[in-house]
Amino acid sequence: MVHIIGHRGGRNLWPENSLSGFRNLARMPVEGVEFDIHLTRSGEMLVIHDPTLERTTDGRGPVAELGPGKHREIRLKDSDGEAIPTLEEVLAVFKDTPLELHIELKNHADGTPYEGLAAKAFAAVERPGLVERSILTSFHPDVLADIRKVAPGIRTLSSFDAKSADRLGLASGLSLMKQCSDIIAVEKSLLQAKWDEITELVPLARLGAWVPNETSDLEYWLSKPIRQITTDRPDLALQARR
């Protein structure tokens, strides 16, 4: 069975990366949730996709520059007054569920990795006993290599798209990602266009597609012998799988 992973908590259904969205997803019979973390200057790991606040909140400026507790004063757009959640708060939502936790380690706005984020994220999932259900993810092989170094017992996932192929080369990039990750999730249009080349390099049991959201697209990818799909519409994905 192809696993269904709720992208940013199911962002086309609820405010992305919100506690309300995560709580709703936790009640659905999906296999996993995907979300993103940034590191602030005060050492807080915040669950938000962008390196800046403007798109998804009423705040402004870099996430990394937030002082201690300042995320509590910022509200998520299209929410009922919710603040940016911390990693620990999101882990608490899923602690007593069977869901896999796909945690993407984001970078600074200039693309440089956050120093120490991999070790801090590993410690955060280790404390409540969630290492076996957690997968740390990144687009960047240097970040994935750092995860392998500081957290050798946790699974890793590399995200791969057309920009990755342009930057690293399709075959050479996928070969590199295979060395530092257990799962490779490929953007759906690249995976469809280069299916033969990619599946020659990546075992189907280690391959995922992101991010199909329409019913016909979901049906297409759920019919493929891959490990997982990551979607903004887990409700439609469940209907398509049934």
C-alpha positions in Angstrom: 0.0 0.0 0.0 1.3 3.5 -0.9 1.7 5.6 2.2 -0.2 8.9 2.3 1.8 11.8 4.0 0.0 15.0 4.9 2.1 17.9 3.4 2.6 20.7 6.0 -0.2 19.1 7.9 -2.6 19.2 4.9 -2.2 22.8 3.9 -5.0 22.9 1.4 -7.4 22.0 4.1 -6.2 24.0 7.1 -3.6 26.7 7.8 -0.3 25.2 6.9 2.0 24.0 9.7 -0.7 24.8 12.3 -1.6 22.9 15.5 -5.2 22.8 14.4 -4.2 21.3 11.1 -1.9 18.8 12.8 -4.7 17.8 15.2 -7.1 17.3 12.4 -4.6 15.2 10.4 -3.8 13.1 13.5 -7.5 11.8 13.4 -7.2 10.7 9.8 -6.1 7.2 8.7 -3.0 8.4 6.9 0.5 7.0 7.4 2.4 10.2 8.1 2.7 14.0 8.4 5.3 16.3 6.8 6.3 19.6 8.3 9.2 22.1 8.4 11.5 23.5 11.1 13.6 26.6 11.4 16.0 27.5 14.3 15.8 30.9 15.9 18.7 32.8 17.4 17.4 31.9 20.9 17.6 28.2 20.1 13.8 27.6 19.5 12.8 25.2 16.8 9.7 26.6 15.1 7.4 24.8 12.7 7.1 27.1 9.7 8.0 26.6 6.0 9.5 29.9 4.9 12.7 31.5 6.3 10.7 34.7 6.6 7.4 35.4 8.3 5.4 37.4 5.7 3.7 34.8 3.6 2.1 32.7 6.3 1.9 35.0 9.3 1.1 38.6 10.3 4.8 39.1 11.2 7.7 40.4 9.3 11.4 39.5 8.9 13.5 36.4 9.2 12.3 33.5 11.5 15.9 33.1 12.6 15.9 36.6 14.2 13.0 36.0 16.6 13.9 36.4 20.2 12.8 34.1 23.0 9.1 33.5 23.0 8.5 36.1 20.3 6.7 33.5 18.1 3.9 33.6 20.6 3.1 37.2 19.5 2.8 36.3 15.8 -0.4 34.9 14.3 -0.8 32.4 11.5 -2.8 33.8 8.5 -6.3 32.2 8.0 -6.2 30.7 11.5 -8.3 31.4 14.6 -5.5 33.4 16.2 -3.0 30.6 16.3 0.7 31.2 17.0 3.6 29.5 15.2 4.0 26.2 16.9 7.3 24.8 18.3 8.6 21.4 17.3 7.9 20.1 20.8 4.3 21.2 20.5 3.8 19.4 17.2 5.5 16.2 18.5 3.1 16.2 21.4 0.2 16.2 19.0 1.5 13.0 17.3 3.1 11.2 20.2 0.2 8.8 20.8 -0.5 8.2 17.1 1.1 5.7 14.7 2.0 8.4 12.2 5.5 8.8 10.7 6.9 12.2 11.3 8.7 13.7 8.2 10.6 16.7 9.6 12.2 18.9 7.0 15.3 20.8 8.2 15.1 24.2 6.5 17.9 26.6 5.9 18.5 30.3 6.4 17.1 32.7 3.8 20.5 32.8 2.1 20.5 29.0 1.8 23.1 28.2 4.5 22.2 25.5 7.0 21.4 26.2 10.6 24.3 25.3 12.8 23.4 22.5 15.2 19.8 22.0 13.9 20.2 18.3 13.1 21.5 17.5 16.5 18.8 19.6 18.2 16.0 18.0 16.1 17.3 14.5 16.9 17.4 15.3 20.6 13.8 16.6 20.4 12.4 13.4 18.9 14.6 11.2 21.1 13.2 12.7 24.4 9.6 11.4 23.9 10.8 8.2 22.3 9.9 9.1 18.7 13.1 8.2 16.9 11.7 5.1 15.2 8.8 7.0 13.8 10.7 10.1 12.7 12.4 10.8 9.4 14.6 13.9 9.1 14.5 15.4 5.6 16.3 17.9 3.4 16.9 19.0 -0.2 20.6 19.4 0.6 23.1 16.5 0.7 25.4 18.3 3.2 22.5 18.6 5.6 21.6 14.9 5.2 25.3 14.0 5.7 25.3 16.0 8.9 22.2 14.2 10.1 23.9 10.8 9.4 26.9 12.0 11.5 25.1 13.4 14.5 22.0 11.1 14.5 23.1 7.8 13.0 20.1 5.9 14.3 17.4 8.0 12.5 16.0 7.6 9.0 16.6 10.3 6.4 14.7 11.4 3.3 16.0 13.6 0.5 13.7 15.8 -1.5 14.6 16.1 -5.2 13.1 18.3 -7.9 14.1 19.9 -11.2 16.3 22.5 -9.4 18.1 19.6 -7.7 18.7 17.9 -11.0 20.0 21.2 -12.5 22.3 21.7 -9.6 23.6 18.2 -9.1 22.7 16.4 -12.3 19.9 13.8 -12.4 21.9 10.6 -12.2 24.7 12.0 -10.2 22.4 13.8 -7.8 20.2 10.8 -7.2 23.3 8.6 -6.7 24.5 11.1 -4.1 21.2 11.3 -2.3 21.0 7.5 -2.2 24.2 7.5 -0.2 22.9 9.8 2.5 19.1 9.0 2.7 16.8 6.1 3.1 14.0 7.5 1.0 14.1 9.8 -2.0 10.9 11.9 -2.6 10.8 13.3 -6.2 8.6 16.2 -7.4 5.8 14.6 -9.4 6.4 16.2 -12.8 10.1 15.3 -12.7 9.3 11.8 -11.6 6.7 11.3 -14.3 8.9 12.8 -17.1 12.0 10.8 -16.0 10.3 7.7 -14.6 12.5 5.1 -16.4 15.8 6.9 -15.5 14.8 7.5 -11.9 13.5 4.0 -11.2 16.6 2.5 -12.6 18.6 4.4 -10.0 16.2 4.4 -7.0 14.5 1.2 -5.7 10.7 1.6 -5.7 10.5 0.8 -2.0 12.6 3.9 -1.4 10.8 6.2 -3.8 8.1 8.8 -3.1 6.2 11.5 -5.2 5.2 15.0 -4.1 2.9 16.8 -4.3 -0.2 15.4 -6.1 -3.4 17.1 -5.0 -6.1 16.5 -7.7 -8.1 13.3 -7.7 -6.9 12.1 -11.1 -3.3 12.8 -10.1 -3.7 11.1 -6.8 -5.2 8.0 -8.4 -2.3 7.9 -10.9 0.4 8.0 -8.2 -1.4 5.7 -5.8 -1.4 3.1 -8.6 2.4 3.2 -8.9 4.5 0.7 -6.9 6.2 3.5 -4.9 6.6 3.9 -1.1 4.7 7.1 -0.5 3.0 10.2 -1.8 3.1 13.6 0.0 -0.1 15.6 -0.5 -1.8 18.8 0.5 -5.2 17.0 0.2 -5.0 13.9 2.4 -8.8 13.7 2.3 -8.9 13.3 -1.4 -5.9 10.9 -1.3 -7.8 8.6 1.2 -10.9 8.7 -1.1 -8.7 7.8 -4.1 -7.0 5.0 -2.3 -10.4 3.5 -1.2 
